């Protein structure tokens, strides 16, 4: 997601009219991300990106704009809610959305399981009347309001005489099991009508009646109970069958009152990229995967499957992301990048333009550096960037932009110190550069030196164009995109980082006339500080070190790398014999050495678990403590630390990263208890002894390499989807191969966009790709047909009211009608 900006928010009723606003991202009503606060603005610019794996099903992706209030709770200005099935409409393009009005009656999530039975009853006097039995079985996924959910349901038969009945309140759960039956008299015996037979009109009345189920959160506040959603069912559908049982999505209350005019609340600019991959098991992908993985060995490389993907995709980035992940997963990234880089260097005419375009090579190297170099950036840049963001030293050196009271010389000195420190920390970090990056830089250096033997500097510029230009400089410029800061920096800090980034980029580029490379005269003047030979020498030494072959990381001198930190809630581990095992908020910190928690950030740790003592990390079932998003860290002697994360995305992140760092521990468990040990037994298997071995197999671990959590099958599925999307281009490329081999004259205009060095080899590969994609497409179609046959509308997976499923049914019936 890219959260751009909001426009024309309503003015604050106070004298200054401005607002301090932030935006949240929610899956249904669960907040998973929050931007920074933009102060005193009615058109706040956020410029923040958020990426997450979605760990559960959801119906709406929602964005709320809040106004921060110092004295009372923050107030909601408006929201944008996009239904899951509509996400594809807005895929990867900037869209302005009108903010909608928010009220408690429109905020609904969750589903309810009902059983209805309409039966005829013969009374003692022999008269027939109709009775309705409504059984409220359970609900799932109700929202948690202010940290709690104590739900109950009311059941109403809406007709001439309104009857309302109510279930018991279920405490502290958003998945309540009610299993309560309510009986309603629908039509009465004829004795009421003073007639001798049953009144027909009364039977017709049944068709006008409806049963209504409302869900409420029992609140002990004076404002009354909170509405959680409703369901309205007309009784006429019970005419066909007297008994009916199904799951339903809860709906917002239809009050009939008109909301505000849509333009009253302003608008929000968003860019959403949503992909959903249906991944088969490994063997389905073998032909396509093998074809891709041998790309590095194909001669020429432009005839390989991976290179062809780069040729047909609209953006090279689209192809680079899954390719890099796939090759990294199978340990083939270095030979593949060496092969495509070598081919690109051969096509380059001028050493000054080497790797300057947005080619497949440069996109693949960017992606590899982003994946493999994330922790390298954390170690080198994070401490200084944190300081720059916190201290706010003035560093503006453009005389036109100076604020009142600022001194140009002081600002220059502040900036010079920052640049000096960052430059030193980068050029001294060669030993920490990840091996895979060093191996790629070695092959770039070799290719460039061989191609341009007369240019002695090209061996440096080939490497510096990546490590400085496309790795360190962008990370300094936008630290939030490289996970160095949680949010986009404020304007003043952003300006400081821009000036540092420009200077570092120029220092690393080793260009001959550096001052001339600046458009702004104040930058050229500032750069004179660094126009000394020692800076150029430091850059060359650094580049020599990271592009020398055979260098490996030295683990013995490794500093602990901070992997993740943040507030979560943990349950006391029961170290003291007496006392409550209560829940407390703590600051958790994970490095590649230990997992600790403390009262607040920067305090002395209250507890430290060495990584080698983590035997398993698993989810905890909600029944244990009636709390969502909980997981457990299991230690020796069956000691368990129970932790609650803030939302489902964060819980998944913590479980993944804790599992990854502890993956190679020798004593890892194979079984665990999915529930807690409470009241003298395990809730899951009811075993009484607290040292009973687990009852459930541990979930499959992740690769031990910390920064690379990659699923090879999923990346192959992604590549299949891209080939399938651009099938017409693959066919056009096949035609181009035919026309080139038959007639090698001037290329036809429509084919000139493709690089085809060897038409015969390229044609062979294209034939294999098209066959492989066709086979997978048939498998997907068959899977969908089988699933369609088995799926029941109204089941727990597809409750009634599921629009995406209704659309799916419509599509499937069209497909089957078409095939018939």
N, C-alpha and C positions, 0 to 999 in steps of 0.2 A: 504494500500500500504506500502511495505517496500522498501525504496530507498536505495540500498546498496552502490555501488561504481561505479566509471567510470574508465576505463583503457585506456592507450595509446592514450590520446587526442593529437591532433597535436600540435607541439611546437609553442611557440609565436615567431613571427619574430624578436623580439628585442634580445639584447645580452644575457639576463639571461634565455631565452627560456621557463620559467615557467609561469603558468597562475593562476589567482584567480577566481575560478569557483563556481557557484551555479546552482542548478537544480530547475525547476518549474514544477508543475503538472497542466495540462490544460484540461478542458472539451471543446472539439473542440478548439477554440482559446481563451477561457476565463480562465485566471490564477486563480486557487483556492488554491494553496499552493506553498511556496517557502522555500527551505532549507537554512541553513546558508552558508556563503561563506567559502570555503576551500582555504587557500592562498598557493601560490607557490608550485603547484603540477600539474602533468599531469596525475596522478592516484588518484583523490580526493576520500576520503572515507566519505560518508555522514551518513550512519547508522541511518536514520530517518524514523519514521513511520507516516502515515497520514491516518485517518479514516474519512469518511464523508458519510452522506446520500446524494444521488444525487437528487437534487430537480427539475430536468427538463430532457427532452430527450436529447440525445447527440449521435454523430456518432463516434467520436474518443476520446480515452483517450490518451493524448500526454504528452511527457516529453521533455523539452528543456534544454540543457546545455548552460549556458551563461558564457562569460568571462567578469568580471567586468573591466570597464575602467574608470579611475578617471576623465579623461578630457572630453570624449564624451559619447554618449550612449553605454550601454553594448552591446557587439556583440554576436550573436548566433553562437555557434560552430556546433551544430547538434541537431537532434531530434529523438525520438522514437515515432511513432504513432501506436496505436493498435486499430483496428476497434472494435466497440462494440461487434459484433457477434463473434470475435476471442478471446475475453477475457477468455472464458471458457477453451480454449486450454492451457492457462498458469496458470490456477487456482491453487493458493496455492503452487507454486513451484518456486524456484530460477531459473531465466532464464537470460542469457546474450543476449542483443539485440544490433545489430550493429547500430551506430548512422547514420542517413540519412542526406543528404544535405538539407538545408532549403533555399528556395528562395520565393520571394513574389508570384510567379506564382503557387507555389504548396500549398500555404496556403489558403484554401477555406472552407467556411461554409455557411449555409443558403440555402433557396429554393426560386424558382420563379414560379409564376402562369401565364400560357400563354394560349391564345386561338388562333388557326390558322384556316383560312378559305381559301380554294382554289376555285375560281369560274371562270366560263367561261363568258366572256363579249362579246356581239356582238356590233361591232362599227357601226358608221353611214353608212359605206359602205357595211355593211352586213358581215364583216369578223369577225371570232372568234379569240379572244386572251384570255390568262389566266392571272388572277390577284390574288395576294396573299394578304390577310389582316392578319396582325399579331397584336394581342392585348396584350400588357404587362399590366397585372392587378395589381399585387403586389408582394412584396418579404417579406420574414420573416427570422429573425435570422441572418442577415448579421453581419460580425465582426465589432467591434468598433476599429478604428485605431487611435492610439495616443489620446484616449479620445473622439473622435468624429466620426460621420459617416454622410456624406452628399452625398447620393448615386444618381446615374443616370444610365440609361441603354442605350447601343447602340444596334441597330438591323441591322444586315447585311444579305443581300441575296448574298451568294457566288455562282457565276456562271460566264458565259462569261463576263457579265458586272457587276461589283461589285457595289452595292448600299448600303450606310450606312446612317441610320437615328438615331436620338437621342431623348430621353425623356427629360423632365425638371429635374433639380436637386431638390431633396427633402432635406431640411435642417434638421440636428440634429435628425435623426431617423434611426434605423437599421431595421425597419419594414415599408418601404415606400409603399404608395398606389399611383401607377402611373395612371392606367386606361387610357392608350393612345393607339390609333390604328395607324398602319403604313401600307401603301399600296405599293405593289411592282408589277411591270409588269414582269411576268415570261416569257411568249412567246409573240412575236409581230405579228401583222397582216401580211398576206402574201405580202402586197404591198412592204414591206421592201426587200423581196427576188426577186422582179421583176417576180414573178410567179403568176399564176391565182388562185392557191389554197394553202391551209395551208401546210407548210412544215412538214412532219411527223418527220423528224430528230429533229426538234425543240421540239416536244412533248417529245421525248426520253431524250432530254437534261434536262427536268424537273427532271427526276430520278437522275441525277448526281448533281443537285443543293442541297444546304443545307442552312437552315436559322440559323444564329448564333446570340445569345443574350449575350452580355458582360455586366457585372456589374462593375461600377467604383465608387471610392470615390473621389469626387471633392476636390482637395487639393489646398490650396493657396500657397503651397511651390513651389520653382523653379524646383523641381525634377519632376513635372508632377503628373497626377492623379494616384491613386493606384488601381491596378487590384483586384477585389473582387471575380471573378469567372465567368465561362462561361457555355454556353449550346449550343450544336450543334445538329440540327435535320435535317436529310435528308428529302427532300420533297416527296420521293416516298411513304412514308407511308400515305400521303394524297390521294393516288390513291383510296384506299378502301373506305374512307369516306371523303367527301369534307370539313367537319368541325371537329375540334379536340380541346379539352380543357382539361388541366391537370396541376398538380403541378410537378415540377422537382427539384431534388437536383442540385445545382451548382457544376460544376466540375473544377479541376485545368486546367490550360492552357497546352495544349500539344504542346510544342515548338519543340519537336523532338531532342533537344540537349541532349547529354549524360551527366549524372551527374558524379560526381567524383567516383573513385573506392570505393566500400563500406568500405574497410578496412582503408581508409585514415583518418577517423574521430574518430576511437576508438569505445568503446562499453560501455554499461551501464547495471548493474545488478539490476534486479527488482523482486519483489515478489508481485503479485496482487491477492487479494481474492475478487471476485465479485459475489454477490448473487442478484438474482432478484426474489422476491416472488410475486405471484399473489394471493391476499388475498380476500376471499369471505366474506360475511357478517357473523355476529356472530353465527346465528343458524346452519350454516353448520358444525361448529366445536364442537357443544355441546357434542356428544358422546365421541369423542377423548379427549376433554378438561376435561370432568367430570372424565373419566378414569384416566387421569394424576393427577388431583387435589386430588383424594382420595388415592394417593400413600402412604402418611404418615400413613394412617390407616390400610394398608394392612399388614396382618401377614403371613409369615415373609415379611419384606420390600423388600427382593430380588425377591419376586413374583409380585412386583408392576410394573406398566407401566413405571414410570420414571426410576427405577433401571434397567429395561430391556433395555431402550434406552442407558444407560451408558455401558451396556454389549455388545451391538451390534455395537456401533460406533467405528471407527478405533482409534480416539483420544477421551479421556474422555472430553477434553475441548469442542469438538463439541457439545456434549450432554449438558454440564454444562451451556453454555451461554443461550440457549433458556429456559432451565428448570428453572434456577434461575430467569430470567426475568418474566416468567409466574407465578411462585409461589410468587414472590414479588408483582406482580400486584394484585393477589387475596388474599394477606395477609396470605399465607400459608407457607412461606419460613422457619420459625423457626421449626414448627413440622416436616416438610420434612427433613431438615438437621439433626435435633435431631434423627430421625428414622434411617437415613443411617449412621450417625456417631456412633450411639449405636451398630448397626450391625457390623461396622468395628472394633470397640473397642473389641467386643466379639471375633472376629477372630484374634486379635493381641496377640502374645505370650509374647513379651518382652516389658516392659514399656518404654524402651529407643528408641524403633522404632515407637512409637505411632504417627500416622498421618504423617509419613515421606515419604510415597509412593505417586505416582501421581494417587490416587484413585478418584472415582467420588465425594466422600465426600470432599477431599481437594480442588479439582477443583471448586466445588460448593461454598465452603466457600471463596476461592480466588475471585471468580466472585462477590459474595455478597459484600465482603469488597470493591472491586473496585467500585461497583455501589453506595453502601450506604455510603462509607467512603471517597469519593472524596473530599468533603468539609472539612471533619475532617483533611485530609492531608494538605489542603490549609491553614487552621488556624494554625496547629502545625508547619509544616516544611517549608512552602513557604518563609517566611521572611528570615530565615537563609540560605536557599539554594540560594535565590536571591543574598544575600551578598557574599556567597562563589564564585558564578559565576562572580560577578562584581569586587571583590577586588583582586582576584588572589594571595592570600598569598601563599608563598612556603610551602608545607607540606610533601615533599618527605622524608621518613625516612629509605629508603633502601640505605645504604652507597654506593652501586654499582651504583645507578641511580642519585646520587647527581650531580647537575650542578655546573660549576665553580662559585666560589664566594658564594655558599650557605653554611649555617652553620647547621650541623645536630641537635644540641641542640635547635637552634631557630625554626627549622622546627618541631621538636617534640613538642615544646611548642605551636606553632600555631595549630597543629593538636589536641593536648590535649584540648585546649580551645574550638575548634569546637565540639569535641566529647562531652565534658562536657555540652556545651550549648544545643546540640541536645538531649542528654540523659535527661537533666533536663526538657526540654520542653515536651518531650514524657511522662515522668513519672508523670508530673504535669497535664497532659491533660485528665485524666480519666473522669472528669465531661462532657467533650465535646464528648466522644465516642458515636456514634449513638446507639440508643436503640436496633435496630435490631441486631447489632453486639454483644452488651452486652448479649442479650437473648440467642444468639447462643453460646457464650463463657460459659454462665452458664450451658447449657446442656452438653457441652464438658467436663467441669470440673466435673459435676456430674457422667457422664458415666465413665470417667477415674478413679475417686476415688473409685467407686463401684467395678470396674473390678480389680484394683490392690490395694487392701486395705492395703497391707503391705508397699507400697511405698508412703511416705508422700509428695514427690516432684511432683508426676505425675499430681496432680491437677493444678500445675503451668505450667509444661512443655507442657501439652495438649493445653493450651491457648497460651503460649509464642511461640510455634511452628508456630502459625498463625500470631499473632499480630506483633511479632518482625521479625521472619524468612521470612514470606510471605507477609508482608504488609509494615512495616516501612523500613526494610533493602532494598527491591527492589526499593521502592520509592526514597530512598537516592541515590542508585546506578544508576538508570535511571529515573531522574525526568521528562524527556520529555514524558515517557510512562504513567505517572500519571498526566499529564497536569500541572506540577509544573513549567516547563520551556517550551518555545515554540519550542526550538531546542535541539538536542543532544549537551551536553557541549563539549568545546574544550578539547584536550588531557590532559593538565595540570589539569584543573578542574575535569575532569573525573577521573584522578588518585586520587586526593584528596577525591572525593566522594566514590571511591572504598575503600580507607583505613578507612574512617569514617563508611561506611556500614558494613565492616568486624568486626570492634570493637563493634558497636551497636548490631550486630547479636549475638556476643559472650556474651556481657553483658546481653542480654535478654534471652539467652538460659539456664542460671543457671546451666551449667554443672560443675561437681565437680572439674576437673583439667583443668582450663581454658587455662593456658599458653601452656599446651600440645596440645590443640586443634588447634594451629597454626602450619602450615608447615614451615613458615619462622621464623627464630630466631629473626629478627628485630621486628616482630609483637609481639612475646612473650615478648621481653624486654619492648616494648612500653606498653603492657597490664598491666605490673606491677603497673603502675600509678593507675589502677582502681581495683586492687585486694584488695579492702577494703570491710568490711561488709556493710557499708552504701549503697553501690551500689546494693548489693544483696537485702537488705531490701527495697530499693526504688522500685526495680522491683517487689518484692512480693506485696508491698502495692498497686502498680498500677494494677497488675493482679487481686488482691482481689477486687478492686473497679470495674473494667470493667467486672468481671464475677459474680457480686453479683446480685441476682434476684430482680426484682421490682424497679430497679433504673430508673429514667426518666430524660430526659434533662431539665435543668433549663433555660427557655427562658429569664427570667428577667435579667440575667447577661450576655446575649449573646452579643458578639462583632459582628460588621457588618462583614459579609463574602463577600469577593470579588468574584463575579460570572463570570464576563467577562469585558474586557476592550480593547480598540483599537481605531485607527483613523477611522473616517467616515466623510461624508460631510453632513451638515445640512442646511436647508433653514431658513433664519432669520424669527423669529416668529411674527415680526411686532409690537414690544412693543412700538417703537417710532411712532408717528402719521405720520411723513414724512420720507422720505429716502427709498432707494431701499431694496426690500426683496431679497437680493442676497444669493449665496451659499458659505459657508465657511467650511474649513477643521477643525475639532475639535477632541479632545481626549475624547472619551466617556468612562464612568465607571459605572458599575452596581453592587451594593451590594444588600443584601436582605433587606436593609433599604431604599435606594434611587437610582435614575438614574440621573447622572450628566454629564455635559460636560465642558471642560476647553480648553484654547488655546493649551496647550501642557501638556504632562505628568508631574504631580507634581505641576502644577499651582493651584491657587485658583479657585474653580468652578465658571463659569459664570452663570450657571443655574442649579437648583436642583429640581427634581420632586420626591416627596415622593412616595413610591410604592403604597400607598393607593389612590393616585391621578391618577394612570394609569387606564383608563376606558376601553381601548381596544388597541390592537396592531394588525395592519392589513397591508397587502401589498397595494401598491399604483399603480394604473394603469399607464403604461408608457406614455399614451397620455397627462398626466397632465403637465409634464415638459420635455417630450421627453428624459427621463433618465431611464436607466435600474436599477434593483435591489433596488428599493425604497420601503420604508415602512413608516407607520405613527403611532405615539404614541398619542392617543387621551386623552385629559385631561378635567377636569370640564369646563363648559361654552363653550364647543365645541372648545377649543383651541387645535390646532393640531401642533405637531412637525414633520416635514417631513425630513426623513433621507435617504441618499444613502449609501449602503454598498459597499465594494470593489468588491464583486462577488456574484454569486447566492448562493453558499454554506454558505458564511458568513451572507448574508441576512436571510437565513432560520434559522441559529443558533441564531441570535439576536431576530428574531420574536418568536422563540420557547421559549427561556429563559425568555424574557420579559413577554410573555403570562403566563408562568408557575408561575413567582413570583407574578403576579397580579391577579392570578386566583380566589382568595377568596375575592377580593374586593367587598363590598356590592353593590356599584353603577355601576358595570360593565354594558356596553351597550349591547343591543341585536341586534341593527342595526347600520350601518355606511355608509359613502360615499366612494366608491372605488376610486373616482377621487378627484382632488383638487377643491377648490372654487377660481375661477379666472375670472377676467373681469365681476364681478357682478353676476355670477351664478355658480352652481355646474356643472362640466363638465359631470357628469354621468347622473343625472336625470333632469338637466336644471332648477332646482328650484332656484329662485332668492334670497330668504332670507338666510343669512349665518347661521342662527340657525335652519334651517329646519332639522327635524330628518332624520337619514340615510335612504337610499333607498335599502340597501342590508343587509341580515342577517349576523351577525358576524360569523366567522368560529368557529367550535367547539373547545372548550378550551382543555387544557391538564391537567393531574392530578396536584393537588396543591403542592404535595411533590416535592420540587425543583429538587432533583437529579434523580428522577425516571420518565422519560418520556417513558412509556412502552405501547405498543399496544398488548393486550392479544391475539387477533385473529391472529395477524401477527406472534407472537411467536409459536402459535399452528400450523400455516401453516409451519413454519420452522421445527418444530418437525415432522410433517407429511412427509415433504420432506426427512428428515433423515431416518425415518422408511422405506419410499419407496425406498431410495437408498440402504439400507441394508436389503432388503426383504429376500434375500437368507439366510442371517444369522438368521433372525427371524424364517425361516422355519427349519433351521438346529437346532435351539434351541428347537423348537417344537419336532423334532425327538429325541433330547437328553432327553427331559422330558419323552417321551414315553419309550425310552430304559431304563431310570433310574427307572421308576416305575415298568416296567415288570421285569427287571433284575438288581438288585442293587449290582452287583459284581464290579470288577475293572472298572473304567470309561474308555470308549473308548477314544482313543487319540484325535480324532477330536472334541469331546464334552467337553474335560477337560478345555477348555478356559472359559466356562461359569460358573458363580456361580449359582447353583440351589439348594436351601435348601429344597424346598417343590415342587416336580415335578408336583403334581396334581394342586396346586394353580397357579403355573407358567404357566402351560399349558392353564388353563382357561383364564388368562390374555392375553397370546399370541394370543389365538383365537379371543378375542375381539379387540386386536390391529390390527390384520390382516384384520378383517371385516371392522373396522373403516377406515383403510388406503385404502382398496379396494373401499369403497363407495366414499371417497373423490377423488380418482383417476378417477372414472367414471365421477364425477361432473366436474373435470378439463378437461377431454377429451370432454365432451359434450359442455362445454363453448368454447373450442378451435374450435370445429366444427361450432358452431353458429357464432362465431366471423369470421371464415374463409368465411362463406356464405355472411356475411354482408360487408366484407371489400373490398374496391375497390382500385386496384393498380393505382396510379396516383392521389389519393385523397390527401387532405392536411395532413392527418396523415401518409400516406404511399406514398410519392412522388416517381416518376419514378427515378431509380438510387439507391433505398434503398436496399442494398444487403441483409440485415438481413431479409427483407420481402420476397425477392425472394427465399431465403433459406427456409423460413417458408412455402411458397406456395409449393415448391418442396416436403417438408416433408409431408404437408397435403395431397397433391395429391397422394403421395405414400401410406399414411395411408388409404385414402378412397379407393384406388385401391385394397389394401390388404383386407380391410373389405368387399368389393364387392366380 
